[in-house]
């Protein structure tokens, strides 16, 4: 009699658990930002406007001013930046990984440092455009990546309109965190910095040291270059003679950048507060290698004793030593084959011919067992 499958014997909770495990092991589609096509051409539009009063519709476009952009990093399909080799060796870069910046203040520091590096090394922009009648400047056909946008300053009608430099990515991200290209950005609207009578204001660059215990390695002087609206203005020398500071006056409303010519084992950080630029140099001592242990002095070897002169052996017949063996050496070798054969390594090979027979017998036994189960 054939056996019927007993559904009541199933362990339902176990089956449900197995089904859950299988379901969870299936690949799940996660909503994520789509990879970038980094081979397509980038498109960037910037608009420079002035808002003369808060909550006012009196918007004035900033026209006829040049805007320069500098590419500083590549972008990969996942959206990560890699600094160009030109910018990898900046000693006073404010972060170790540009992809971990999560606030505007740090991006502003990055822009200040990169700007000073660009001006000091006279690196040319990848593109320069002039704002049109609506204050727009349009860069088309540019490579994708991270860009430094230089400062923009315009003097008109007893006013100075100045826009700070900044960093921008091409492509950009929209409100839904999706990549967008072309990129359209309105640069922060600025007011007229000067009305009617412009006035001069004081500026100062100050050097501080973070090298306690290593003052002997401090240079006797350093040089700092000042840049006015992105153009070289003056190079000054700071030393103990002028208390490591330099002051100057200039008409308000302009944008200043400072850059130190770094020497020795110092790294540089730059902070700004009001009209003061503070440059801090930190000394990085070299790692002192461990002094190797002095090896032990080897013991002086003892002088070996003079060997005794061996006595001349008496000639002895091989017949006397090995009775029954001939004196010829070749005959001695002929008398020892059984002893050498006994010292050969044992043979460890196995016989394989029974294996197919055992496999066939095993298959026949399995078939016979299945037939008996059907007949039961």
C-alpha positions as MATLAB code, in Angstrom:
seq = 'XXXXXXXXXXXXXXXXXXXXXXXXXXXXXXXXXXXXXXXXXXXXXXXXXXXXXXXXXXXXXXXXXXXXXXXXXXXXXXXXXXXXXXXXXXXXXXXXXXXXXXXXXXXXXXXXXXXXXXXXXXXXXXXXXXXXXXXXXXXXXXXXXXXXXXXXXXXXXXXXXXXXXXXXXXXXXXXXXXXXXXXXXXXXXXXXXXXXXXXXXXXXXXXXXXXXXXXXXXXXXXXXXXXXXXXXXXXXXXXXXXXXXXXXXXXXXXXXXXXXXXXXXXXXXXXXXXXXXXXXXXXXXXXXXXXXXXXXXXXXXXXXXXXXXXXXXXXXXXXXXXXXXXXXXXXXXXXXXXXXXXXXXXXXXXXXXXXXXXXXXXXXXXXXXXXXXXXX';
ca = [
       0.000    0.000    0.000;
       1.328    3.406   -0.981;
       1.922    5.880    1.764;
       0.128    9.213    1.668;
       1.889   12.441    2.525;
       0.732   13.592    5.958;
       0.383   17.436    5.824;
      -0.572   17.520    9.495;
       2.923   16.400   10.387;
       4.460   19.587    8.926;
       5.974   22.097   11.351;
       4.189   25.268   10.162;
       6.234   27.723   12.309;
       9.447   26.198   10.991;
       8.255   26.601    7.395;
       7.349   30.237    8.045;
      10.780   30.867    9.534;
      12.460   29.295    6.504;
      10.331   31.400    4.154;
      11.275   34.564    6.081;
      14.972   33.750    5.888;
      14.730   33.147    2.139;
      12.844   36.429    1.657;
      15.378   38.431    3.637;
      18.235   36.911    1.683;
      16.830   38.201   -1.602;
      18.490   41.363   -2.987;
      16.553   44.500   -2.060;
      16.525   47.542   -4.263;
      17.589   50.624   -2.251;
      16.747   54.099   -3.416;
      20.111   55.796   -4.047;
      21.588   58.589   -6.088;
      22.216   57.435   -9.666;
      25.844   57.206  -10.793;
      27.234   60.167  -12.712;
      28.140   60.173  -16.357;
      31.420   62.017  -15.909;
      32.085   62.070  -19.654;
      29.312   64.525  -20.427;
      30.105   68.232  -20.693;
      29.435   70.403  -17.667;
      27.328   73.557  -17.775;
      27.494   76.320  -15.154;
      25.559   79.594  -14.944;
      26.218   82.148  -12.191;
      24.206   85.309  -11.577;
      25.565   88.336   -9.702;
      22.955   90.703   -8.274;
      22.775   93.539   -5.778;
      19.897   94.098   -3.381;
      20.112   97.702   -2.211;
      17.609   97.316    0.621;
      16.289   94.460    2.724;
      13.037   92.963    1.389;
      13.233   95.277   -1.586;
      12.513   94.612   -5.226;
      15.271   97.000   -6.233;
      17.531   94.301   -7.680;
      20.494   95.580   -9.649;
      22.432   93.194  -11.906;
      26.212   93.384  -11.699;
      27.168   93.701  -15.344;
      30.410   93.799  -17.264;
      32.658   92.156  -14.646;
      35.000   89.237  -15.371;
      34.461   85.934  -13.536;
      37.276   83.367  -13.397;
      36.889   79.679  -12.545;
      39.641   77.193  -11.635;
      39.160   73.441  -11.615;
      40.713   71.915   -8.482;
      39.319   68.356   -8.284;
      37.962   65.543  -10.428;
      34.637   63.903   -9.620;
      33.993   60.159  -10.040;
      30.662   58.441  -10.870;
      29.929   58.093   -7.120;
      30.292   61.832   -6.561;
      33.633   61.745   -4.696;
      36.262   64.409   -5.348;
      39.975   63.806   -5.978;
      42.212   66.875   -5.840;
      44.373   67.532   -8.859;
      48.081   66.906   -8.313;
      48.605   70.679   -8.440;
      46.626   71.091   -5.207;
      47.552   67.885   -3.344;
      50.706   69.424   -1.865;
      49.091   72.468   -0.245;
      50.696   72.460    3.207;
      47.977   74.478    4.952;
      44.941   72.666    3.551;
      42.301   72.830    6.333;
      41.030   69.233    5.973;
      42.578   65.838    5.292;
      39.646   64.629    3.164;
      37.708   67.100    1.062;
      34.803   64.637    0.766;
      34.063   64.872    4.504;
      33.320   68.619    4.589;
      29.800   69.171    5.896;
      29.559   72.902    6.635;
      29.900   76.192    4.784;
      32.521   77.630    7.147;
      34.988   74.888    6.219;
      34.244   75.331    2.523;
      35.004   79.035    2.965;
      38.374   78.173    4.555;
      39.111   75.842    1.648;
      38.295   78.628   -0.812;
      40.614   81.080    0.987;
      43.514   78.616    1.075;
      43.103   77.506   -2.548;
      42.779   81.121   -3.670;
      46.045   82.086   -1.996;
      47.766   79.043   -3.523;
      46.457   79.915   -6.995;
      47.592   83.524   -6.830;
      50.972   82.704   -5.293;
      51.762   80.103   -7.962;
      50.229   82.172  -10.754;
      47.893   79.363  -11.847;
      45.677   80.418  -14.719;
      41.891   79.880  -14.803;
      40.328   77.216  -16.991;
      37.795   79.779  -18.213;
      37.012   83.500  -17.900;
      33.660   85.044  -18.823;
      32.087   88.495  -18.379;
      28.652   89.025  -16.847;
      25.928   90.090  -19.262;
      23.174   92.705  -18.922;
      21.313   90.529  -16.397;
      24.379   89.789  -14.288;
      24.714   86.265  -15.710;
      27.862   84.473  -16.726;
      27.553   81.159  -18.553;
      30.305   78.517  -18.722;
      29.458   75.734  -21.144;
      31.394   72.683  -22.299;
      33.539   72.547  -19.144;
      34.760   69.387  -17.434;
      32.839   68.012  -14.496;
      34.473   68.448  -11.114;
      35.004   70.867   -8.230;
      35.714   74.510   -9.085;
      37.085   77.564   -7.304;
      35.270   80.744   -8.395;
      37.426   83.829   -7.930;
      36.330   87.080   -6.274;
      34.211   89.555   -8.225;
      34.441   93.307   -7.556;
      32.796   96.190   -9.370;
      33.058   99.911   -8.743;
      30.099  101.970   -9.985;
      28.351  105.204   -8.935;
      30.513  105.722   -5.842;
      29.805  102.128   -4.812;
      31.849   98.980   -4.614;
      30.097   95.639   -5.057;
      32.281   92.747   -3.929;
      31.533   89.022   -3.993;
      33.691   86.593   -2.019;
      35.280   83.577   -3.751;
      33.604   80.215   -3.247;
      33.681   76.529   -4.215;
      31.059   74.946   -6.481;
      30.530   71.471   -7.924;
      29.557   70.668  -11.505;
      27.171   68.865  -11.571;
      25.262   70.105   -8.525;
      22.553   68.635   -6.301;
      18.909   69.658   -6.279;
      16.542   69.742   -3.277;
      15.826   66.022   -3.733;
      19.559   65.189   -3.547;
      19.742   64.284   -7.234;
      22.506   65.317   -9.612;
      21.657   68.199  -11.940;
      23.466   69.526  -14.986;
      23.398   72.342  -16.041;
      24.031   74.090  -12.727;
      22.346   77.439  -12.129;
      23.340   79.432   -9.045;
      22.577   82.928   -7.837;
      25.609   84.290   -6.056;
      24.778   85.861   -2.692;
      23.243   89.284   -3.330;
      25.431   92.056   -1.967;
      24.756   95.645   -1.103;
      26.757   98.650   -2.067;
      29.810   98.596    0.196;
      30.484  102.344   -0.084;
      28.056  105.233   -0.391;
      29.144  108.609   -1.714;
      32.439  109.142    0.142;
      34.665  106.072    0.258;
      36.931  105.717    3.281;
      40.142  103.884    4.027;
      40.189  101.093    6.585;
      43.090   99.369    8.372;
      44.134   95.766    7.767;
      46.712   93.615    9.542;
      48.480   90.331    8.944;
      49.847   88.705   12.096;
      52.215   85.725   12.444;
      51.985   83.410   15.478;
      54.067   80.326   16.254;
      53.116   76.922   17.629;
      56.592   75.480   18.148;
      57.262   75.381   21.889;
      60.581   73.658   22.501;
      61.636   73.986   18.864;
      62.203   77.740   18.667;
      65.747   77.104   17.433;
      64.279   75.797   14.150;
      62.170   78.930   13.612;
      63.274   80.972   10.579;
      64.501   84.477   11.237;
      61.844   85.856    8.877;
      59.032   84.850    6.536;
      57.456   86.412    3.462;
      53.740   86.893    2.918;
      52.072   88.013   -0.310;
      48.902   90.122   -0.216;
      46.359   89.823   -3.032;
      43.770   92.491   -3.784;
      40.654   91.160   -5.516;
      42.685   88.223   -6.811;
      45.620   90.292   -8.103;
      49.032   90.529   -6.427;
      49.266   93.694   -4.351;
      52.400   93.443   -2.234;
      54.903   91.011   -0.685;
      55.964   91.806    2.887;
      58.532   90.384    5.296;
      57.584   89.486    8.881;
      60.214   89.011   11.598;
      60.913   89.685   15.267;
      61.989   93.192   14.252;
      58.386   94.130   13.366;
      56.809   91.796   15.973;
      55.821   89.406   13.183;
      53.080   91.705   11.900;
      52.320   94.100    9.075;
      49.539   96.721    8.837;
      48.223   98.702    5.893;
      45.246  100.843    4.905;
      43.132  100.675    1.792;
      39.746  101.759    0.566;
      37.019   99.584    2.056;
      34.899   97.145    0.102;
      37.642   95.052   -1.504;
      38.554   91.399   -1.036;
      41.950   90.469    0.383;
      43.770   87.138    0.286;
      47.085   86.349    1.995;
      49.536   83.532    1.326;
      52.761   82.636    3.146;
      55.834   81.180    1.459;
      56.308   78.122    3.689;
      59.780   76.773    4.489;
      61.157   74.062    6.794;
      59.103   71.539    8.736;
      56.201   73.910    9.360;
      52.535   73.622    8.413;
      50.398   76.735    8.111;
      46.836   77.580    9.119;
      45.011   80.804    8.328;
      42.136   82.414   10.226;
      40.438   85.744    9.644;
      38.618   87.995   12.071;
      37.361   91.361   10.921;
      40.255   92.933    9.026;
      42.950   90.811   10.720;
      44.589   87.833    9.054;
      46.281   85.483   11.539;
      48.800   82.982   10.174;
      49.886   80.223   12.580;
      52.938   78.085   11.868;
      53.131   74.693   13.615;
      56.421   72.809   13.797;
      56.350   69.093   12.966;
      59.392   67.372   14.492;
      60.816   64.387   12.615;
      60.310   60.964   14.062;
      63.493   59.933   15.901;
      64.489   56.381   14.929;
      65.146   53.938   17.739;
      68.835   53.470   18.564;
      69.775   49.871   17.743;
      71.104   47.717   20.588;
      74.883   47.260   20.677;
      75.618   43.657   19.745;
      77.416   41.510   22.287;
      81.138   41.036   21.764;
      81.654   37.485   20.494;
      83.765   35.156   22.606;
      87.301   34.596   21.423;
      87.476   31.062   20.062;
      89.849   28.732   21.792;
      92.948   27.651   19.942;
      92.423   24.037   18.893;
      94.823   21.457   20.181;
      97.479   20.233   17.815;
      96.254   16.897   16.480;
      98.364   13.894   17.160;
     100.205   12.426   14.262;
      98.294    9.279   13.266;
     100.155    6.056   13.356;
     100.680    4.276   10.107;
      98.250    1.368   10.107;
      99.545   -2.033    9.569;
      98.626   -3.716    6.332;
      95.912   -6.188    7.049;
      94.472   -8.608    4.605;
      90.702   -8.257    3.971;
      90.532  -11.942    4.380;
      91.508  -11.518    8.005;
      88.868   -8.779    8.654;
      85.951  -10.330    6.747;
      86.581  -14.000    6.564;
      85.284  -15.549    3.410;
      85.265  -12.266    1.345;
      87.722  -11.587   -1.471;
      90.221   -8.739   -1.132;
      88.999   -6.895   -4.276;
      86.773   -3.852   -3.406;
      84.492   -4.505   -6.321;
      83.892   -7.980   -4.984;
      82.946   -6.494   -1.582;
      80.268   -4.309   -3.285;
      78.924   -7.385   -5.053;
      78.429   -9.136   -1.742;
      76.137   -6.364   -0.248;
      73.062   -5.867   -2.543;
      70.608   -7.469   -0.123;
      71.573   -5.114    2.688;
      71.141   -1.972    0.486;
      67.824   -3.254   -0.777;
      66.579   -3.657    2.783;
      67.253    0.043    3.456;
      65.142    1.374    0.531;
      62.209    3.683    1.407;
      58.859    1.847    1.675;
      56.488    2.187   -1.265;
      53.314    4.112   -0.315;
      51.323    3.952   -3.565;
      47.689    2.708   -3.541;
      45.740    0.527   -5.892;
      42.916    2.348   -7.753;
      41.365   -0.422   -9.813;
      38.814   -1.469   -7.077;
      37.264    2.058   -6.979;
      35.048    1.826  -10.136;
      33.790   -1.595   -8.995;
      32.795   -0.224   -5.591;
      30.986    2.740   -7.183;
      28.938    0.480   -9.488;
      28.016   -1.828   -6.600;
      26.934    1.152   -4.514;
      24.660    2.477   -7.283;
      23.011   -0.955   -7.684;
      22.344   -1.133   -3.939;
      20.707    2.344   -3.977;
      18.410    1.365   -6.896;
      17.425   -1.823   -5.112;
      16.562    0.124   -1.961;
      14.315    2.528   -3.901;
      12.398   -0.371   -5.508;
      11.793   -1.982   -2.126;
      10.427    1.286   -0.720;
       7.928    1.508   -3.605;
       6.765   -2.061   -3.068;
       6.249   -1.498    0.655;
];
